Amino acid sequence: MLELLPAPPVDPLWDLTAEYAADPRPDRLNLVLGVYRDHTGVTPVMAAVKEAEIRLAQRSGSKEYLGLSGNTAFNDAMLATVLGTEALTSRATAVQTVAGTGALRLLADLVRQTRPGTTVWISDPAYVNHRPILEGAGLTVRTYRWLGPAGRPDDEDLLDDLREAGPGDVVLLQGCCHNPTGADPSFGTWERLAGLAEANGWVPFVDLAYHGLGDGLEADLSPTRMLAERLPEVLIAVSCSKNFGLYSDRTGCAVVLGSSARALRHVETALQNAARTLYSMPPDHGAAVVATVLGDERLKAVWLAELDAMRHRVTANRTDLVAHLAALGHEEPARALARQKGMFSMLPLTPEQMRRMRHRSGIYGTTSGRINIAGVPAHRIPFLARGIADALRTDRSVGHPYGRGPADR
Ligand SMILES: Cc1ncc(COP(=O)(O)O)c(C=O)c1O
């Protein structure tokens, strides 16, 4: 039977990560995956998380099955954290998922159960897994332009494309710190998007994977909350991988705002049914940790301070890179980078230049130009800037207008 299996495509990011691991150069830099690293290059376990884990280990607990919605204390804490007000949490339901990816998949499944073949709009360029997740759930995918030539969202292109989204369509938007571009719209543009959704009847589907790492937790959540206030129905996929550093504990939540209690009950059951057939229920550990942190004012304050420190380190890295690039004579790319937010930066390099940077300098980013700015130890920024400048010097004639990079290989 297995002889019939055609060669499947290899995941581009993990493929590059394997290439990095096999690279013998000691000064190589892995900036492929979106993982925060501290100044020593380590992805730390946050102090608030460690303390919660100690508390959980000391509790004489049980590992009995939880219900199909997972850890309900975690779900309630996620609703309160993401939505912020009783007016919104009272219109919402939440189901724990296997991290942000699980939330995206369950919500895609919910859309399919509601209306098979629904069109979901994603950004171009998009997070590499958006299209496969949505198509894997049986949905139709269309794209809207995200980046203009200045390296930030071009309102007119974005809104023009989304004017074609109609009633019953779903529009997937990254709530902050857009992956892969690091380019976020202004709050005014978010409001125009809300107006378009109101006028044309499409449903926003917000992917929250980096809240807290752009302008701060509350600021990063404000576009999502504004959409939730203005629109009757909103889907939200929440990941705790980055902002709690719980990458391997696979912690996340599917949140749905609806206009009636009856619809929300159906939503919860539909999400549970989707989980039941995929993995039955999610693992508890990460959710129990997050519920412990968010349920204790002191621990929550420790976590918020750590999250802020992470954000400041990422911002300092970007500022430093911008200064070094400008000093090397690359003012224009430096200006574009300076406007970006969150863990990723999109370099104005062609796929060929990205490959050359990998081969000549041992700097690994994705072929589309994305690098994980949160993965660079501070003292390696000059090395990174020199690598980028070297790649830019080669083959400059080709140019790479932002937003026209091909999909990652
Ligand atoms: C935009 C976006 N959404 C969702 C995810 C999924 O994250 P996870 O499943 O690790 O929580 C990621 C991970 O990189 C992402 O970048």
PDBQT file of the ligand as one rigid body, heavy atoms in Angstrom, charges set to zero:
ROOT
HETATM    1  C1  LIG A 501       0.861  33.755  12.425  1.00  0.00    +0.000 C 
HETATM    2  C2  LIG A 501       0.939  32.495  13.195  1.00  0.00    +0.000 A 
HETATM    3  N1  LIG A 501      -0.177  31.886  13.566  1.00  0.00    +0.000 NA
HETATM    4  C3  LIG A 501      -0.151  30.739  14.254  1.00  0.00    +0.000 A 
HETATM    5  C4  LIG A 501       1.031  30.136  14.607  1.00  0.00    +0.000 A 
HETATM    6  C5  LIG A 501       0.971  28.830  15.336  1.00  0.00    +0.000 C 
HETATM    7  O1  LIG A 501       1.661  28.776  16.512  1.00  0.00    +0.000 OA
HETATM    8  P1  LIG A 501       1.595  27.558  17.502  1.00  0.00    +0.000 P 
HETATM    9  O2  LIG A 501       0.809  26.467  16.891  1.00  0.00    +0.000 OA
HETATM   10  O3  LIG A 501       3.006  27.159  17.731  1.00  0.00    +0.000 OA
HETATM   11  O4  LIG A 501       0.945  28.097  18.727  1.00  0.00    +0.000 OA
HETATM   12  C6  LIG A 501       2.238  30.733  14.245  1.00  0.00    +0.000 A 
HETATM   13  C7  LIG A 501       3.518  30.108  14.565  1.00  0.00    +0.000 C 
HETATM   14  O5  LIG A 501       4.568  30.443  14.141  1.00  0.00    +0.000 OA
HETATM   15  C8  LIG A 501       2.187  31.940  13.509  1.00  0.00    +0.000 A 
HETATM   16  O6  LIG A 501       3.297  32.573  13.134  1.00  0.00    +0.000 OA
ENDROOT
TORSDOF 0
